[in-house]
Amino acid sequence: MALACPTCEQSAAEYLGMADDGRNMMRCTSCGHEWVLGAKPISPRAISQTTRSRSTTTRTTTPRSTGPGATPSGATTPRARTSVPGSSRPSRGARPVEGVDMARRRFPTVDDVAPGALVRLESLRKEFLADFPRPDPEAGLYRDVYRQAFEADALPYTTPVALKDFANSKVVARPGNMSRFNDEWKTLGNQQAAEAFRGVIEYLLRGEEPASQEDRLTTLITSDEPPAMPGFRESMLTRVLCIAEPERFLPILVYSSPAGGKREIARRVFGLELPAPATTGQTIGRLVHWSNDLLVELVGHRFVDLDHARQFLWWVKDHPDLG
């Protein structure tokens, strides 16, 4: 069976090479997503510690007498070599896990951009605005319609036709290959698929557990179980955010892609190196939010809206003056 991409779920994976920990680096030739195949290896030292812990625990159920001066075997059970992600107090012997606050502070900021790059971009912005002074008006009207449709009191009444049309529309950014989503919709049928679709949107925008939208986004990207929906992945989830919160979310729908995700645009346009998804300990939901907030801060309030700013970033990334 061909290997499927975890983002678009197309069977279009190619081998890139071996990661530092021995796992295989893969890339989807359909959507460009890169990932590491397989579970992260467990060190022999950790396995040895776990084995000793289990062995000692067994011996404590039937303690044996010892001679004078001897230490009773199994008197105590070694502390498990585990830690809770994000905890500031990792257990003894475990490698400390970087917390969310620390990782957020380490994420690149506007201050990391070279001053010369900002001067050059300002010149390019003037050139862009001379040719494209305003965004596509159709996109604004479309966004307003679906923004109202996704509100809490209107979402239950948004028709299956309107929801499926949204998933396959190219207005306000193209979500990419939607064949997996359309297959799932056909399998479920209009009514059940629409209910699943509404559940995804409600959970993403107004879910209570977990409280962070970043973490809810991660759940929806990485799972096929409710409230997630097969085929409803990063690009379309980000598109929902761009519709629901157009003042915050830039219509660039993937964090990383050879065709140009937020990570690649940050590198090409601003000279910033954002973490690679395969090598960072941070979740995809956090990377999506943090990279979006960084790019929005960088483009500032010098465009009509964020769709206009998105057009500028796509235009400038291929501009010959960037070298």
N, C-alpha and C positions, 0 to 999 in steps of 0.2 A: 504494500500500500504506500502511495506517495505521501511524503510528509506535508502536512497542512500548516499554513501560516497562522499563528495565534491571534493575529490582528484581523486580517481579512478572510482567513480560513480557506484560502485558495491553495491547491496543491501545486505550489510553485516555488519550493524551497531549493536554494543552492548552497553548497558548502563553501565557506570563506576561509576556514583554517581553524587552528586549535587555540583556544583561550589559555591564559596563564595557568588556570587550574586543571587543564586537561580536557575540558569539555569542548564540544564542537560549536563553532560560530556559524550561524546560518543567516541567510538573507532571502526575503521573498522577492522574486522577480516580478510579481504582480503589483504590490503596493510599496516595496522598498523597505519594509520593516526588517530590522536586524535583531536577533536574539541568540541566547546561549542555550544549546540543547542539553537537556538532562538536569538532574538534581545536583546541587553543589556537593562535591565530595566531602566526606567526613574524614578528618585526619585520623591516622592509626592511633595517635596518642589519646584522642577523645574516646575512640572505641575501647581502648585498653582501660581507660578510667571507668567507663560505664560497666565493663565486664567485672572489674574489681568491686564496684559498688554493689552489683547484683549478688556477687559471690559472698561478700561480707554480710549483706542483709540476710541471706539464707542461713549463714552460720549463727547469727544472733538469735534465731528461733530455738536453737538447741545448744546453749552455751556449755563449754567444757571447762572442767576445773583445770587450773594451771598450778605449776609449782611456785615456790617462793621466789619473788623477784621477777616473775614472768609477767608479760603484758597479755591480758585476756584477748584471745582472737575474736574479732567481730564486735568489740565493745562499742564502737561507734560506726556509723555509716558515713562515708565521705560525701561531701556536698555535691549534688549533681552539677555537672559542667554545662549549665544552660544559662541563658539570660533572656530577658524580655526585650524585644526590639524597642529602642527608644528609651530604655531605662538608664538612669544616671548612675546606678549602682550594679554593675555587672557582677555575676557570681565569680568566686575565686577561681583563677585559672582560665577563665574564658576571655576571649578577645573583646575589649569594650565595643559596644555598638553605638555608633554615632547617633545622638538624639536628633529629633526634628529641628529643634531650635538651633542647635549647632550647625546642622547641615544647611539650614536656611541662611545663616550668617556667612557660610562659606560659599554660597551660590554667587556667581558673578553679579555685579551691580553696575549702575551707570558710571560710577567712578572708575571702573576698570577699562573704560573705552578711551583710547588715545585721543587727545584733543584734536590732532590733525584729521582723524577720521570724522569727527563731528563737523569740522569746518567744511570738509569735502562733501559730506552729506547735505549740509545746508545749501550748498551750491546746486547739488543735484535735485534737491526738493524744489527749488525755484524753477528749474528746467522742467520737472515733472508737472508742476502746477500750471505752467504756461500751456501745456498740451492737454492736461486732464484737470481742469479747475474744480470739478465736482464728481462725485460717484454716480453710478448708474441709478437713476430714480426708481427703476423697477425693483431693485434690491431693497430699497427703503420701504416701499409699499408692501412687498412680500414679507419682510421682517415684521412689520407692524401687525399684519393679519395673523401670523403664526404666534407672535408674542402674546396676543390676546387669547388665542386658542389654547396656549399652554398654561394660562393662569388657572389657579386652583378651582375656581367656580365654573370655568368653561371647559376644562380638559375632559370631564366625563361625557360631554356632549359633542366633542369633536369627532366627526364621522370617520369610519375606517378608510374611506376613499381619500379624505384630506390627509390622514396620517401616512398612508402609503405613498401618496403623491409627494409629501414632504421628504420621505426617505429617498426618493428617486430623482428629486429635483436638483438642478445644478445652480439655482439662484442662491446667492449668499454662500458661495464656496461649494465646490464639488466634493461630495463625500467619498468618491472612488467607486470601486467595484462593489455593487450591492447584491450580487447573485446569491450569496449565502443567506442574506436577509430575505430576499424574495422567495427563496426555496422554503425557508422557515414559515414565512407568511402563508404560502400556498398550502403547506402541510397543516398548519393550525386552522386555516379558514379565516374569513374576514373578521368575524366577531371575536373569536378567541385571540387572534393576532392583534387586533386593535386593543383588547384589554391588556395584553402583555406590553404593548407599546406604551399605553397610558401609564402602566405601572412603572416602567423604566423612567419616564419623564417625571412622574410624581416623586419617585425615590431620589432621583438626581437633584431635582430643584428644591424639594421640601422634606426630604427624609430626615428622620431624627436619630437614626442609629446606623453608622457612627455620625457624630455631630458635624464633623468636617466634611464639606463637599468634596475636598480632595480625596478623602478616603472612600467616600461613596462612589466617586468616579473610578477609582482603582477596582472596587468590587465589580462594577458593571463591565469594565474592560476585561477583567481576568476570569470571569465566571460565566457559565451557561445556565446556572440555576437561578430561579426567581429570587430577587426581583430583576435579575439580568435576563436578556433575551438573545439567543444565538443570532449572530449577524449584526447586532446593534453594538458596534464597537467604537473605538476611540474617535474616528473621524466624524461619525454621525452624532456621537455624544457631545463632542466639542461643538458641533454645529448647533445642537440644541442650546448649549450655553450661549453661543453667539446670538441666537434669536431671543432668548429669555433675558439676557443681560448685555445688550449691544454696546453699552457704555463701558463695559469692562473687558469683554472677550474679543480678541482679534480673530477674524475669520481665516486663520491658518490652522488647519484641522488636525495635523499630526505633530507630535513632538519631534520625531526624527524620521527622515526619509531622504534617499539619494536625490529624489526629484526636488526636494526643498521643504523640509519641515522647519519648525521654530529653531531647532538646534543648528541646522545648516545655515539658516538666514542670519542668526546671531553671529556665526563664524564669518560668513562671507561679507556681510554688510557692516558689522560693528567690530569684527576682530576678536570676538569673545568665544571662548571654548566652554560650552556647557557640558555637563556630565553625560557620558554615553549610557544608555539604558542598561546595557549588558554588564557594566562594570561598577555602577553605583548601587549603594544599599537603599536608595530612596525609591519610593513607589512611583509608578507611571502617573498616577493622579497628581502627586505633588510636583513632578517634573512638568506636567502639562500646565498647571496653575502658575508655578514660579516662572517658567519661561515666558508665558503669556504676559504676566505682570511686568517682567523686565522689558519686553519689547514695547509694550504700551507706554511705559515710562520713557523709553528711548525716543519714540516717535513724537511724544508730547501731544499738545493740543493744537497742532499746526495744520490739521486736516479737518474736513467737514465732519467725518465720523471715522470709526475704526475700519469700516469697509474701505473707505478712501485711503486710509493709512496702509491697509493690507495691499491695495493696488500699488501703492508707492514701493513697498518692500519687495514685491514681486518684480516690479519694473527695475528697481535699482540693483537687485542682486545679479542681474545679467548685464549691467551697464559696463561698457568697455573702460570707463574711467576708474573702475575699482581694481583694474589690473588682473 
